[in-house]
Amino acid sequence: MAASFRALLRRCSRWSRCFPSALSHGRIPAGRWQQVALGLGATLAAVPITQHQPTSLNHEDLIKRAVTLVTDGANTFLSQTTLALCDALTEYTKAIYTLISLQKIYNDQSGQISEKEEDAIWQIIIEARVKMKEKQEKYLSFETKWMTAVHLSETAAGAAYQTGADLASVAVHTHIQMAQSQVGEVKQLALEAENKLAKVQVEEINLKGKEASVKGIQRTAIQPANDEEIPEQYLRED
């Protein structure tokens, strides 16, 4: 096959030298040149081209490829749920601090503002509490999905290890640890905010108790005596 191909190349080389000069002297008509070119193309097309046949994969290799797809999907699922959960926790934390600020304003102004102003502040506080509750429910929903993603990733990592795809298994475990670390940091901030809110609410309860005590004392002080004490000598009969 190699010898025939070299012979074809030599013929092509001779034609490339002869045809231009022959055409310039008018010895080969243009139509004949086209016929020769077509013949050369047909000759080249007849040369067989050896194609490389891919080697067939065994069952173990196919299983490894399949489990790699599973681990890639699990990693993507975990990444998306981690991002969603962190964003939801951040929004929840912001809502808590908003409520803390409003609660502190109310505590500081307690006893110094009119009932109308107090009612207005309380209305804003109630709206902030409703918003905080909505953010809390949203983050709890994403947390459930995130825990499912973690469990799925752990299962995928175990499957990869059993099939011999050690690198894929290690990659999934690393991804799980990173996701847990990110969620843990954001959740810690939310817990700190919840503790601060609890302290502010305790201060509110204490202030309410003091105000109630003061009002009770004031009512007792201004209440008229119903029964005046009568000296004993006026009660004796002569």
C-alpha positions in Angstrom: 0.0 0.0 0.0 2.9 2.4 0.8 4.6 1.6 -2.5 1.5 2.3 -4.5 1.0 5.6 -2.7 4.6 6.7 -3.4 4.1 5.9 -7.0 1.0 8.0 -7.1 2.9 10.9 -5.6 5.6 10.6 -8.3 2.9 10.7 -11.0 1.4 13.8 -9.4 4.8 15.5 -9.3 5.3 14.8 -13.0 1.9 16.1 -13.9 2.4 19.3 -11.9 5.6 19.9 -14.0 4.2 19.0 -17.3 0.7 20.4 -17.3 1.5 24.1 -16.9 4.1 24.1 -19.6 1.9 22.1 -21.9 -1.0 24.4 -21.4 1.2 27.4 -22.0 2.2 26.0 -25.5 -1.3 25.0 -26.3 -0.5 21.3 -26.6 -3.1 20.2 -24.0 -6.6 21.6 -24.5 -8.4 23.0 -21.4 -11.1 20.3 -21.6 -8.4 17.6 -21.5 -6.9 19.3 -18.4 -10.2 19.0 -16.6 -10.5 15.3 -17.5 -7.0 14.7 -16.1 -7.8 16.5 -12.9 -11.0 14.5 -12.4 -9.0 11.3 -13.0 -6.5 12.4 -10.4 -9.3 13.1 -7.9 -10.8 9.7 -8.5 -7.5 8.0 -8.0 -6.9 9.8 -4.7 -10.5 8.9 -3.6 -9.8 5.3 -4.3 -6.9 5.2 -1.8 -8.2 3.5 1.3 -8.0 5.4 4.6 -7.3 3.3 7.7 -9.6 4.4 10.6 -8.6 3.9 14.2 -11.2 1.7 15.9 -11.7 2.6 19.6 -11.1 -0.2 22.0 -14.3 -1.6 23.6 -14.8 -0.7 27.3 -15.5 -3.4 29.9 -18.3 -3.3 32.4 -16.1 -1.9 35.2 -15.1 1.1 33.1 -18.7 1.8 32.1 -19.8 1.7 35.8 -17.1 4.1 36.7 -18.2 6.5 34.1 -21.8 6.2 35.3 -20.9 6.8 38.9 -18.9 9.8 37.9 -22.1 11.3 36.4 -23.9 10.5 39.6 -21.3 12.3 41.8 -21.2 15.3 39.4 -25.0 15.6 39.8 -24.9 15.2 43.5 -22.2 18.0 43.8 -24.4 20.3 41.7 -27.4 19.6 43.8 -25.4 20.2 47.0 -23.9 23.5 45.6 -27.3 24.9 44.7 -29.0 24.0 48.0 -26.0 25.3 50.0 -26.2 28.7 48.2 -30.0 28.9 48.6 -29.7 28.0 52.3 -27.0 30.5 53.0 -28.9 33.3 51.3 -32.1 32.4 53.2 -30.2 32.4 56.6 -28.7 35.7 55.8 -32.1 37.2 55.0 -33.4 35.7 58.2 -30.6 37.2 60.3 -31.2 40.7 58.7 -34.9 40.4 59.7 -33.9 39.6 63.3 -31.6 42.6 63.6 -34.3 44.8 62.2 -36.7 43.6 64.9 -34.0 44.1 67.5 -33.6 47.7 66.5 -37.3 48.4 66.6 -37.6 46.6 70.0 -34.8 48.7 71.4 -36.4 51.9 70.2 -39.7 50.9 71.9 -37.9 50.0 75.2 -36.0 53.3 75.2 -39.1 55.3 74.6 -41.3 53.3 77.0 -43.1 55.6 79.4 -42.0 58.7 77.5 -44.4 58.7 74.5 -48.2 58.9 74.1 -50.4 55.9 73.7 -50.9 56.8 70.0 -47.2 56.8 69.3 -46.8 53.6 71.3 -49.4 51.9 69.2 -47.7 53.1 66.0 -44.4 51.6 67.1 -46.1 48.4 68.1 -47.7 48.1 64.6 -44.3 48.4 63.0 -42.9 45.8 65.4 -45.7 43.4 64.6 -45.0 43.7 60.9 -41.3 43.1 61.5 -42.1 40.0 63.5 -44.3 38.6 60.7 -41.5 39.3 58.1 -39.0 37.5 60.4 -41.3 34.5 60.7 -41.6 34.3 56.9 -37.8 34.4 56.5 -37.5 31.7 59.1 -39.9 29.4 57.4 -38.1 29.9 54.1 -34.7 29.0 55.5 -36.1 26.0 57.2 -37.6 24.8 53.9 -34.2 25.2 52.2 -32.5 23.5 55.1 -34.6 20.4 54.5 -33.6 20.3 50.9 -29.9 20.9 51.8 -29.9 18.0 54.3 -31.4 15.8 51.5 -28.5 16.9 49.2 -25.9 16.1 51.8 -27.4 12.6 52.3 -27.5 12.1 48.5 -23.8 13.2 48.2 -22.8 10.8 51.0 -24.5 8.0 49.1 -22.9 9.0 45.8 -19.5 9.1 47.5 -20.0 5.6 48.9 -21.0 4.3 45.5 -18.0 5.8 43.9 -15.7 4.2 46.5 -17.2 0.8 46.0 -16.8 1.0 42.2 -13.2 2.0 42.4 -13.6 5.7 41.5 -11.6 6.9 44.5 -10.9 10.4 43.2 -14.6 11.0 42.6 -15.3 9.7 46.1 -12.7 12.0 47.7 -14.0 15.0 45.7 -17.5 14.5 46.9 -16.4 14.2 50.6 -14.4 17.4 50.3 -17.4 19.1 48.7 -19.6 18.0 51.6 -17.2 19.3 54.2 -17.0 22.7 52.5 -20.8 22.9 52.3 -21.2 22.0 56.0 -18.6 24.6 56.9 -20.3 27.4 55.0 -23.7 26.6 56.3 -22.3 26.3 59.9 -20.8 29.8 59.7 -23.9 31.5 58.5 -26.1 29.6 60.9 -23.9 30.6 63.8 -24.6 34.3 62.9 -28.3 33.6 62.9 -28.1 31.9 66.3 -26.2 34.9 67.8 -28.9 37.2 66.4 -31.7 35.1 68.0 -29.9 35.3 71.4 -29.7 39.1 71.2 -33.4 39.3 70.3 -34.3 37.1 73.3 -32.3 39.5 75.6 -34.1 42.5 74.2 -37.5 40.8 74.7 -36.6 40.0 78.3 -35.8 43.7 78.8 -39.2 44.5 77.4 -40.9 42.1 79.8 -39.0 43.7 82.8 -40.0 47.2 81.7 -43.6 46.1 81.4 -43.5 44.7 84.9 -42.0 47.9 86.4 -44.6 50.0 84.6 -47.4 47.8 86.0 -45.9 48.1 89.5 -45.6 51.9 89.3 -49.2 52.2 88.0 -50.4 50.0 90.8 -48.7 52.1 93.4 -50.0 55.3 91.9 -53.6 54.0 91.9 -53.2 52.9 95.6 -51.9 56.3 96.6 -54.8 58.3 95.0 -57.5 55.9 96.1 -59.7 57.5 98.9 -60.2 55.7 102.2 -63.6 54.2 102.5 -63.6 53.5 106.2 -62.0 56.0 108.4 -60.6 54.8 111.7 -62.8 55.8 114.6 -61.3 56.2 118.0 -62.3 53.5 120.5 -63.6 55.9 123.1 -66.3 57.2 120.7 -67.5 53.7 120.1 -68.2 52.9 123.9 -71.6 53.5 125.3 -71.9 55.8 128.3 
